[in-house]
């Protein structure tokens, strides 16, 4: 029995499979976060504006039902029919229902199972990379947070502080135990991450009169500084800028997007930071060798 337990606790294939399954369920929850959190923030902003202007919100807006990450229960966006538990199984229910609502037969966006699958895949990669270590649990929290931030930024060009700041503080806390970097590197990385993009923002604005990025991008890079240390910031900035520039040019050429149309930078930062989390040493070594250092 003890030998079997040891096998279970050391089998990386089993860990990867289990974490992948957990990732599917977390991906289903992230779909809720990605859709609802911006709406919740907008409602809160309206409430704060009404309070500041001393306006009774009930006079200008009808009373609304509770709206948060748990209520109302999931329902079809077309016919508003509540979705039963067996119709909400990640990926499987979508395939079983052939991508349509069981009640009104209207198509359901394929984005939902794609995010679930994407979350499961990244979660499995993290589990395989770190194995049975505390770093796995921490890296999963960061990975899931980055997925939510990236898709919210794609949809709304917004990186919510509700996600960014708690994860940033978690990175600083983990540095006390040396999980991914030491405390001094984490603190310097947090400051350097924020100040570097803050400086670029103001220099760009001074030169062009336009805002090249949002304040959420500063905080996201500061987050990576807190988790990984200042040593990885140059590579993260370089990778994210390179990928962002390439995708931006491709979108202008093939999607006929206006070059003045804002492109969210958060997903590129998130992708670069996630790669640095897993393979930062290798990337840094490759970069230093390439530039001859």
C-alpha positions in Angstrom: 0.0 0.0 0.0 2.8 2.4 0.9 4.6 1.5 -2.3 1.5 2.2 -4.3 1.1 5.6 -2.6 4.7 6.4 -3.3 4.1 5.7 -7.0 1.1 8.0 -7.0 3.1 10.8 -5.4 6.0 10.5 -7.7 4.4 9.7 -11.1 4.7 12.8 -13.1 2.4 11.5 -15.8 -0.4 11.1 -13.3 0.2 14.5 -11.8 0.1 16.1 -15.3 -3.2 14.3 -16.1 -4.9 15.3 -12.8 -3.8 18.9 -13.1 -5.0 19.0 -16.7 -8.5 17.8 -15.5 -8.4 20.5 -12.8 -7.4 23.0 -15.5 -10.5 22.1 -17.5 -12.8 23.0 -14.5 -10.8 26.1 -13.7 -11.1 27.1 -17.4 -14.9 26.9 -17.1 -14.7 29.3 -14.1 -12.3 31.6 -15.9 -14.9 31.9 -18.7 -17.2 33.4 -16.0 -14.5 35.7 -14.7 -13.6 37.0 -18.1 -17.2 37.8 -19.0 -18.6 39.0 -15.6 -15.7 40.8 -13.9 -15.6 43.8 -16.4 -19.4 44.1 -16.0 -19.1 44.0 -12.2 -16.4 46.7 -12.4 -18.6 48.9 -14.6 -21.5 48.6 -12.3 -19.3 49.5 -9.3 -17.9 52.6 -11.3 -21.5 53.7 -11.9 -22.4 53.3 -8.3 -19.3 55.3 -7.2 -20.1 58.1 -9.7 -23.7 58.3 -8.4 -22.5 58.5 -4.9 -19.9 61.2 -5.8 -22.5 63.2 -7.7 -25.0 62.6 -4.9 -27.5 61.0 -7.4 -29.9 58.3 -6.3 -29.1 55.5 -8.6 -32.5 54.0 -8.2 -34.0 57.0 -9.9 -31.9 56.7 -13.0 -31.5 52.9 -13.3 -34.0 50.1 -12.5 -33.2 47.8 -9.6 -31.0 44.9 -10.9 -30.7 41.3 -9.7 -27.5 40.3 -8.0 -24.6 40.0 -10.4 -21.3 38.6 -9.3 -19.1 35.6 -10.0 -21.7 33.2 -8.5 -25.0 34.8 -9.3 -27.0 34.6 -11.5 -26.5 31.0 -12.4 -25.1 30.3 -15.9 -27.8 30.6 -18.6 -28.1 30.7 -22.4 -27.4 34.2 -23.6 -30.2 33.9 -26.2 -33.2 32.4 -24.5 -32.0 33.0 -20.9 -32.7 29.4 -19.9 -30.6 28.2 -16.9 -27.9 25.8 -17.9 -28.2 22.5 -16.0 -25.1 21.0 -14.3 -24.8 18.1 -16.7 -24.9 20.7 -19.6 -22.0 22.6 -18.1 -19.3 20.0 -18.1 -16.2 21.5 -19.6 -15.7 20.7 -23.3 -17.7 17.4 -23.1 -21.1 19.2 -22.8 -20.2 21.5 -25.7 -19.4 18.5 -27.9 -22.5 16.5 -26.7 -24.8 19.5 -27.5 -22.9 20.1 -30.8 -22.2 23.6 -29.8 -25.9 24.6 -29.4 -28.3 25.5 -26.6 -30.3 22.5 -25.6 -33.5 24.7 -25.4 -33.4 27.2 -28.3 -30.7 25.5 -30.4 -28.9 28.8 -30.9 -25.1 28.4 -31.4 -22.9 28.7 -28.3 -19.5 30.4 -28.9 -16.7 28.0 -29.4 -14.6 30.4 -27.3 -15.8 28.7 -24.1 -14.4 25.2 -24.8 -11.3 26.7 -26.3 -10.5 28.7 -23.1 -11.2 25.5 -21.1 -8.9 23.4 -23.3 -6.2 26.2 -23.3 -6.3 26.4 -19.5 -6.0 22.6 -19.2 -3.1 22.5 -21.6 -1.1 25.3 -19.8 -1.9 23.8 -16.4 -0.6 20.4 -17.6 2.6 22.0 -18.9 3.2 23.7 -15.6 2.6 20.5 -13.7 5.0 18.6 -15.9 7.7 21.3 -15.6 7.7 21.7 -11.9 6.5 18.3 -10.8 5.5 17.5 -7.2 6.7 20.8 -5.7 5.1 23.8 -4.0 6.1 25.8 -7.1 3.5 23.9 -9.1 0.6 25.2 -7.1 1.9 28.8 -7.1 2.7 28.7 -10.9 -0.8 27.4 -11.5 -2.3 30.4 -9.7 -0.2 32.7 -11.8 -1.1 30.9 -15.0 -4.8 31.0 -14.4 -4.6 34.7 -13.5 -2.7 35.5 -16.7 -5.3 33.7 -18.8 -8.1 35.8 -17.2 -6.2 39.0 -17.6 -5.2 38.3 -21.2 -8.8 37.7 -22.4 -10.2 40.6 -20.5 -7.6 42.8 -22.0 -8.5 41.5 -25.5 -12.2 42.2 -24.9 -12.0 45.4 -23.0 -8.4 46.7 -23.2 -8.4 46.5 -19.4 -6.2 44.7 -16.9 -8.3 44.6 -13.6 -6.5 45.5 -10.4 -8.8 43.0 -8.7 -6.5 40.3 -10.3 -3.2 42.0 -10.9 -2.5 43.5 -7.5 -3.3 40.4 -5.3 -1.1 38.2 -7.6 1.6 40.9 -7.4 1.6 40.8 -3.6 1.6 37.0 -3.7 4.8 37.1 -5.7 6.4 39.4 -3.2 5.3 37.1 -0.4 6.6 34.0 -2.1 10.0 35.6 -2.6 10.4 35.5 1.2 10.7 31.7 0.8 12.8 31.8 -2.4 10.2 30.0 -4.5 11.1 31.7 -7.8 13.5 34.4 -6.7 15.0 36.1 -3.6 13.3 39.0 -1.8 15.8 41.7 -2.9 15.5 40.7 -6.6 11.7 40.6 -6.2 11.4 44.1 -4.7 13.8 45.6 -7.2 12.0 43.8 -10.0 8.6 45.2 -8.8 9.9 48.7 -8.8 11.9 48.4 -12.0 9.0 46.7 -13.8 6.6 49.5 -13.0 9.0 52.4 -13.5 10.3 51.1 -16.9 6.9 51.0 -18.6 5.8 54.1 -16.8 8.8 55.9 -18.3 8.1 54.6 -21.8 4.5 55.7 -21.5 5.4 59.3 -20.6 8.2 59.5 -23.1 5.9 58.3 -25.9 3.2 60.7 -24.8 5.6 63.6 -24.7 6.8 62.7 -28.2 3.5 62.0 -29.9 0.8 63.4 -27.6 -0.8 59.9 -27.5 -1.0 57.3 -24.8 0.9 54.2 -26.0 -0.3 51.8 -23.3 -2.4 51.6 -20.1 -1.4 51.7 -16.5 -2.5 48.1 -16.1 0.5 47.2 -18.3 2.9 48.8 -15.8 1.4 46.8 -13.0 1.5 43.5 -15.0 5.3 43.9 -15.6 5.7 44.8 -11.9 3.9 41.6 -11.2 6.5 39.6 -13.2 9.3 41.5 -11.4 7.8 40.4 -8.1 7.6 36.8 -9.1 10.7 36.3 -11.2 13.1 39.1 -10.1 14.5 42.0 -12.1 16.9 39.8 -14.1 14.1 38.6 -16.3 12.5 41.9 -17.1 14.6 42.8 -20.2 13.8 39.4 -21.8 10.1 39.8 -21.0 10.0 43.3 -22.5 11.9 42.2 -25.6 9.8 39.1 -26.2 6.4 40.9 -25.7 7.4 43.8 -27.8 8.7 41.6 -30.6 5.6 39.4 -30.7 3.3 42.4 -30.3 5.0 44.2 -33.2 4.8 41.1 -35.5 1.1 40.4 -34.7 0.3 44.1 -35.1 1.8 44.3 -38.5 0.1 41.0 -39.6 -3.3 42.4 -38.4 -2.8 45.6 -40.4 -1.8 43.6 -43.5 -4.3 40.7 -43.4 -7.1 41.9 -41.2 -7.1 45.4 -42.7 -7.0 47.0 -39.2 -6.2 50.7 -39.0 -2.8 51.3 -37.6 -4.3 53.8 -35.2 -6.5 51.1 -33.7 -5.3 50.3 -30.2 -3.9 46.8 -29.7 -3.9 45.4 -26.1 -0.3 44.8 -24.9 -1.3 42.7 -21.8 -1.6 39.3 -23.6 1.9 39.7 -25.1 3.3 40.6 -21.7 1.5 37.7 -20.1 2.8 35.2 -22.7 6.4 36.5 -22.4 6.2 36.4 -18.6 4.7 32.9 -18.6 7.5 31.6 -20.8 10.0 33.3 -18.5 8.4 31.5 -15.5 9.0 28.1 -17.0 12.1 28.6 -19.2 13.5 31.9 -18.0 17.1 30.6 -17.4 17.3 29.1 -20.9 15.9 32.2 -22.5 18.2 34.4 -20.6 21.2 32.3 -21.5 20.2 32.3 -25.2 19.7 36.0 -25.2 23.1 36.7 -23.5 24.9 34.4 -25.9 23.2 36.0 -28.9 24.3 39.5 -27.9 27.8 38.2 -27.0 27.7 38.6 -23.2 
